[in-house]
Amino acid sequence: MITKEQVTQGYKQIQDEICAGLEQADGTGKFVEEKWEREGGGGGRTRILQKGSIIEKGGVNFSAVHGKLPDPIKKAFKVTSDDFFATGLSLVIHPNHPFVPIIHMNIRYFEMPASDQQSEPIRWFGGGIDLTPHYVIADDARFFHQQLKNACDLYNPDFYPKFKTWADDYFYIKHRQETRGIGGIFYDRLTPLTAGVGWEQIFEFSKAVGRSFLPVYTELISRNKTRPFNEEQKQWQFIRRSRYVEFNLVYDAGTKFGLETNGRIESILMSLPPQANWHYDYTAQANSEEEKTLALLKKGINWI
Amino acid sequence: MITKEQVTQGYKQIQDEICAGLEQADGTGKFVEEKWEREGGGGGRTRILQKGSIIEKGGVNFSAVHGKLPDPIKKAFKVTSDDFFATGLSLVIHPNHPFVPIIHMNIRYFEMPASDQQSEPIRWFGGGIDLTPHYVIADDARFFHQQLKNACDLYNPDFYPKFKTWADDYFYIKHRQETRGIGGIFYDRLTPLTAGVGWEQIFEFSKAVGRSFLPVYTELISRNKTRPFNEEQKQWQFIRRSRYVEFNLVYDAGTKFGLETNGRIESILMSLPPQANWHYDYTAQANSEEEKTLALLKKGINWI
């Protein structure tokens, strides 16, 4: 049986691997770590890299917290018990370069005792990884989705199509009628019943999602980091980042959960970009690369 | 008895006065108008000034819409009838200069038939004006609040203290434990019963709030527009603007209402700044002007 300690240790190790790999890919930037403790129980390791050669602002945050669930969350989770344990690894990278995409990855595990104390605890895994290119590059999008499909297929051939659709629906900016980017995979409340595989396999899948990030993103960095760009493309990057802000502050469940439960604000909002611009009623020029990107920010595109 | 047409005409005229006055104060910037129509009924005049000498991005928007209320709004308003009429004038100004404050003003009127069709319609006025200085300057804050108090006192001496407290509570960024700025006045559902004065007086008060904006803001512009500033102060302005984004996207009721009812997105989000920056865990230096400002972003400060 998978234990909290195993998940905690597994996620911590992936955090270490990712931070080491990103520092290497960046070349000059270094992560700065802040260890923090939560008043109600547990804590985390927030690691932030700012003003690197590739990464303008990136966070790779681990946390493992426990305690009593606030009432609104109990209601939202439809559970009666108070005690909870939650551990997760979350990252968001905002690169300097407009042709290097923004990326987000999260893996998480939640556990609480059953109401009757006799039964098995209530537990589930959740997570996902999604890409937000400032300019959608079809080859990169195909590569990204193919790598995710490969990771999924090792565990259950139903995972990729199901979790890909879930990501399209989740990473959607309703008021703009745009997806946040080209999606990826998203899943929640994964249990043997919903996953069709056992806990050990679900845990292995969760770690595989976490470990899929580094090779995929470093490949996308090396493909694009030396491409020339101009001031207009940089402005477009700032506009795309403002959509990222809109999604995270208006819709993102993790951000809302964090703000409502008095989470550690700077760790939660590390996902926001170093600079974002709002132009009134920006319209992309006909047949421009910007317009082509907008046309691809739709649900239901099969990239593979 | 006040009619919809009177309120509509009154607010439109104030929009004209404000736009003319702001163009004069700016010197070079001109408002660009877009007239729009709402599918369900009514429409508006969105006026935006970008890249002026003083105003980097400002919007002064009038709308008068009518139609059927969506169910979630009926529930929120605790009303049974479907038909509604709403008119309002809203403005947000983001200046170039870090010593010129951000300002917001809104006046609005809402009306719907009574459930039994026989009684008087259900109606109320709402509105407010609040100031968000990047650097809080005590003299300016006093002046701002004194002018609002003067406008209020002509109608009811209870208005200013009541509406000042309401603004402190409303313009509050809970997750930062900061007020958005130095507040001002905020009121909603004003009727003879809640206001202690008749409908004509409430309408006059609503217009007085609208007309208080121009002399107050042009005074604050001329006091501060020639003050020298450096790159650090400009960065601080971008950080303060990111808090403005956080308030508007996470808490502002008007923004939420607009996004949920499929309002005209560009008119709703004109309130967002041209550029905002998020630094991870920014800390103001001890005894700096930035730290002094943070210490004044609290509820309950009596500026007069």
Chai-1 contact restraints between the chains, C-beta under 6 A:
chainA,res_idxA,chainB,res_idxB,connection_type,confidence,min_distance_angstrom,max_distance_angstrom,comment,restraint_id
A,I48,B,Y280,contact,1.0,0.0,6.0,A-B,restraint_1
A,H175,B,L259,contact,1.0,0.0,6.0,A-B,restraint_2
A,H175,B,I265,contact,1.0,0.0,6.0,A-B,restraint_3
A,L249,B,L249,contact,1.0,0.0,6.0,A-B,restraint_4
A,L249,B,V250,contact,1.0,0.0,6.0,A-B,restraint_5
A,V250,B,L249,contact,1.0,0.0,6.0,A-B,restraint_6
A,L259,B,H175,contact,1.0,0.0,6.0,A-B,restraint_7
A,I265,B,H175,contact,1.0,0.0,6.0,A-B,restraint_8
A,E266,B,D281,contact,1.0,0.0,6.0,A-B,restraint_9
A,M270,B,Y280,contact,1.0,0.0,6.0,A-B,restraint_10
A,L272,B,W278,contact,1.0,0.0,6.0,A-B,restraint_11
A,Q275,B,N277,contact,1.0,0.0,6.0,A-B,restraint_12
A,A276,B,A276,contact,1.0,0.0,6.0,A-B,restraint_13
A,N277,B,Q275,contact,1.0,0.0,6.0,A-B,restraint_14
A,W278,B,L272,contact,1.0,0.0,6.0,A-B,restraint_15
A,Y280,B,I48,contact,1.0,0.0,6.0,A-B,restraint_16
A,Y280,B,M270,contact,1.0,0.0,6.0,A-B,restraint_17
A,D281,B,E266,contact,1.0,0.0,6.0,A-B,restraint_18
